[in-house]
Amino acid sequence: MIPDRSQREQALHPRLSFIVEAPAGSGKTSLLVQRYLRLLSLVERPEAVVAMTFTRKAAAEMRERVVEALQDVNSGQLLEDHERTNAELARAVLDRDRERGWNLETDSSRLQIQTIDSLCAMLTRQMPVVSRFGGTPEVIEHAEELYRLAARHTIRELAESSAEEQRSLFRRVSRHFDNDLARLEKQVATMLARRDQWRAFRNSSHPRNVQDFCDLLCFGEEALRNVFRRAGQV
């Protein structure tokens, strides 16, 4: 008997959203697989359901479990409670598969189970004009050199800008680094790699020096986008 059966069943409701918090080994991935199967049984195309993970390993594991559930529907084995749920959900998916001609049992490539990075890359490939990449981008895992390049461009452009406001910003920030531009470049590169963590500091009541640095980093973000675009990488 599964003690949280009712909560698990509720989490399969296709029209509701849930945040699932539980310790390792408690069955979160199994629940995600079941929800994915439930949604697959309701859509017109399997591509309409997208599952995202942080790592390739997690994406591969989830894909394997989904395919395994579809293949084990008619195994005839005695099943545990959660396995019976999987079988029921998978059977509904296969019914939908036959209705729509998906052929998921032999072609699982239509299952949209991927990392966040690969989803972003797919979207940019499908929309080259909107993404402004132009060519076919690739996912880069170690972008340190690109961050350093963007930081270098940012510092040079601010220092040589025709706008006094930008030159003044550069002077104020560089003073906080004792005019050590190499150290400033390294710090800007580090912060660009963590830009999701400092965006909230903008337009806030933080000290002037903090706000100045955030303003400089915003110029760095634009430089970073240009660097990535030229490199054709996401």
C-alpha positions as CSV (number, residue, x, y, z in Angstrom):
1,M,0.0,0.0,0.0
2,I,1.4,3.4,-1.0
3,P,0.8,5.9,1.9
4,D,0.6,8.9,-0.3
5,R,-1.5,7.3,-3.1
6,S,-4.2,10.0,-3.0
7,Q,-1.6,12.8,-3.5
8,R,0.0,10.9,-6.3
9,E,-3.3,10.4,-8.1
10,Q,-4.1,14.1,-7.7
11,A,-0.7,15.0,-9.3
12,L,-1.8,13.2,-12.4
13,H,-4.7,15.6,-13.0
14,P,-4.0,17.0,-16.5
15,R,-5.5,20.4,-15.9
16,L,-3.7,21.3,-12.7
17,S,-0.1,22.2,-11.9
18,F,1.9,20.8,-9.0
19,I,5.2,21.3,-7.2
20,V,6.5,18.0,-5.9
21,E,8.9,18.1,-3.0
22,A,10.2,14.8,-1.6
23,P,13.5,13.2,-0.6
24,A,15.7,11.2,-3.0
25,G,14.4,7.7,-3.8
26,S,10.8,8.6,-3.0
27,G,9.5,8.1,-6.5
28,K,9.5,11.7,-8.0
29,T,10.8,10.5,-11.4
30,S,8.1,7.7,-11.4
31,L,5.4,10.3,-10.7
32,L,6.8,12.5,-13.5
33,V,6.7,9.6,-15.9
34,Q,3.1,8.8,-15.0
35,R,2.1,12.4,-15.5
36,Y,3.9,12.5,-18.8
37,L,2.0,9.3,-19.9
38,R,-1.3,10.8,-18.8
39,L,-0.8,13.9,-20.8
40,L,0.4,11.9,-23.9
41,S,-2.9,10.1,-23.9
42,L,-4.8,13.3,-24.3
43,V,-3.0,15.2,-27.0
44,E,-3.1,15.2,-30.8
45,R,0.6,14.9,-31.3
46,P,3.2,13.6,-28.9
47,E,5.4,16.7,-29.5
48,A,2.7,18.7,-27.7
49,V,4.0,17.3,-24.3
50,V,7.4,18.6,-23.3
51,A,9.3,17.3,-20.3
52,M,12.5,19.2,-19.3
53,T,15.4,18.1,-17.0
54,F,18.6,19.7,-16.0
55,T,20.9,16.9,-17.1
56,R,21.2,14.5,-20.1
57,K,21.4,11.6,-17.7
58,A,18.0,12.5,-16.2
59,A,16.5,13.0,-19.6
60,A,17.8,9.6,-20.8
61,E,16.5,7.9,-17.7
62,M,13.1,9.4,-18.1
63,R,12.9,8.5,-21.8
64,E,13.9,4.9,-21.0
65,R,11.2,4.6,-18.4
66,V,8.5,5.9,-20.7
67,V,9.5,3.6,-23.5
68,E,9.8,0.7,-21.1
69,A,6.3,1.4,-19.8
70,L,4.9,1.3,-23.3
71,Q,6.7,-1.9,-24.1
72,D,5.7,-3.7,-20.9
73,V,1.9,-3.1,-21.3
74,N,1.3,-6.7,-22.5
75,S,4.0,-8.5,-20.6
76,G,1.5,-10.5,-18.4
77,Q,3.7,-10.1,-15.3
78,L,2.3,-9.6,-11.8
79,L,2.6,-5.9,-11.1
80,E,3.0,-3.8,-8.0
81,D,0.6,-0.9,-7.4
82,H,2.7,1.8,-9.1
83,E,3.4,-0.6,-12.0
84,R,-0.3,-1.2,-12.5
85,T,-0.8,2.6,-12.7
86,N,2.0,2.8,-15.3
87,A,0.4,0.0,-17.3
88,E,-3.0,1.6,-17.3
89,L,-1.5,5.0,-18.4
90,A,0.7,3.3,-21.0
91,R,-2.3,1.4,-22.4
92,A,-4.2,4.7,-22.8
93,V,-1.2,6.1,-24.6
94,L,-1.0,3.2,-27.0
95,D,-4.7,3.5,-27.7
96,R,-4.1,7.1,-28.7
97,D,-1.0,6.0,-30.6
98,R,-3.1,3.7,-32.8
99,E,-5.8,6.3,-33.3
100,R,-3.3,8.9,-34.5
101,G,-0.6,6.7,-36.1
102,W,2.3,7.8,-33.9
103,N,4.2,4.5,-33.8
104,L,5.9,5.4,-30.5
105,E,6.8,1.8,-29.8
106,T,9.2,1.7,-32.8
107,D,10.0,5.5,-33.0
108,S,10.5,7.2,-29.7
109,S,12.2,10.2,-31.2
110,R,8.8,12.0,-31.1
111,L,8.9,12.0,-27.3
112,Q,9.9,15.5,-26.2
113,I,12.1,14.6,-23.2
114,Q,15.1,16.8,-23.1
115,T,17.3,19.2,-21.1
116,I,16.6,22.9,-20.9
117,D,19.6,23.6,-23.0
118,S,18.6,21.3,-25.8
119,L,15.0,22.8,-25.8
120,C,16.5,26.3,-26.2
121,A,18.8,25.1,-29.0
122,M,15.8,23.4,-30.7
123,L,13.8,26.7,-30.5
124,T,16.6,28.8,-32.0
125,R,17.0,26.3,-34.8
126,Q,13.3,26.5,-35.6
127,M,13.2,30.3,-35.4
128,P,16.6,31.6,-36.9
129,V,15.2,35.1,-37.6
130,V,13.6,35.6,-34.2
131,S,16.5,34.2,-32.3
132,R,18.9,36.3,-34.4
133,F,21.5,33.5,-34.5
134,G,21.2,33.1,-38.2
135,G,23.0,29.8,-38.6
136,T,22.6,26.6,-36.7
137,P,23.7,27.1,-33.0
138,E,25.3,24.6,-30.8
139,V,25.2,24.2,-27.0
140,I,28.4,25.0,-25.3
141,E,29.1,23.6,-21.8
142,H,32.2,25.6,-20.9
143,A,31.7,29.2,-21.9
144,E,34.4,30.8,-19.7
145,E,36.4,32.2,-22.6
146,L,33.2,33.7,-24.1
147,Y,32.4,35.4,-20.8
148,R,35.9,36.8,-20.7
149,L,35.6,38.1,-24.2
150,A,32.3,39.7,-23.5
151,A,33.8,41.3,-20.3
152,R,36.7,42.7,-22.3
153,H,34.4,44.1,-25.0
154,T,32.2,45.7,-22.3
155,I,35.1,47.4,-20.5
156,R,36.7,48.7,-23.8
157,E,33.4,50.0,-25.2
158,L,32.5,51.9,-22.0
159,A,36.0,53.3,-21.7
160,E,36.0,54.5,-25.3
161,S,32.3,55.5,-25.5
162,S,31.4,58.9,-27.0
163,A,28.7,59.2,-24.2
164,E,30.0,60.8,-21.1
165,E,27.5,58.9,-19.0
166,Q,29.0,55.6,-20.0
167,R,32.6,56.8,-19.6
168,S,31.7,58.1,-16.1
169,L,30.2,54.7,-15.2
170,F,33.4,53.0,-16.3
171,R,35.6,55.4,-14.2
172,R,33.4,54.9,-11.1
173,V,33.5,51.1,-11.3
174,S,37.2,50.9,-12.2
175,R,38.0,53.0,-9.1
176,H,36.4,50.4,-6.9
177,F,38.9,47.9,-8.5
178,D,41.9,50.3,-8.0
179,N,42.0,50.7,-11.8
180,D,43.1,47.0,-12.1
181,L,41.3,46.3,-15.4
182,A,42.4,42.7,-15.4
183,R,40.7,42.1,-12.1
184,L,37.7,44.0,-13.2
185,E,37.5,41.9,-16.4
186,K,37.7,38.7,-14.4
187,Q,35.0,39.8,-12.0
188,V,32.7,40.9,-14.8
189,A,33.2,37.5,-16.6
190,T,32.4,35.7,-13.3
191,M,29.2,37.7,-12.8
192,L,28.0,37.3,-16.4
193,A,28.1,33.5,-15.8
194,R,25.8,34.1,-12.7
195,R,23.6,36.8,-14.2
196,D,20.4,35.2,-13.0
197,Q,21.6,35.9,-9.4
198,W,22.2,39.7,-9.7
199,R,19.5,41.0,-12.0
200,A,17.3,41.7,-9.0
201,F,19.8,44.3,-7.7
202,R,19.0,46.6,-10.6
203,N,16.8,49.6,-9.9
204,S,16.9,49.0,-6.2
205,S,18.0,50.9,-3.1
206,H,21.4,49.3,-2.9
207,P,24.5,51.4,-2.4
208,R,25.7,53.4,-5.4
209,N,28.8,51.3,-6.0
210,V,26.7,48.1,-6.2
211,Q,24.2,49.8,-8.5
212,D,27.1,51.0,-10.7
213,F,28.5,47.5,-11.0
214,C,25.1,46.1,-11.9
215,D,24.7,48.8,-14.6
216,L,28.0,47.9,-16.1
217,L,27.0,44.2,-16.0
218,C,23.9,45.1,-18.0
219,F,26.2,46.4,-20.8
220,G,28.0,43.2,-20.4
221,E,24.9,41.1,-21.0
222,E,24.4,42.8,-24.4
223,A,28.1,42.2,-25.2
224,L,27.6,38.6,-24.2
225,R,24.6,38.1,-26.5
226,N,26.7,39.5,-29.4
227,V,29.6,37.2,-28.6
228,F,27.3,34.2,-28.4
229,R,25.6,35.2,-31.6
230,R,28.9,35.5,-33.5
231,A,30.1,32.2,-32.1
232,G,26.8,30.5,-33.1
233,Q,26.4,29.0,-29.6
234,V,23.6,28.9,-27.0
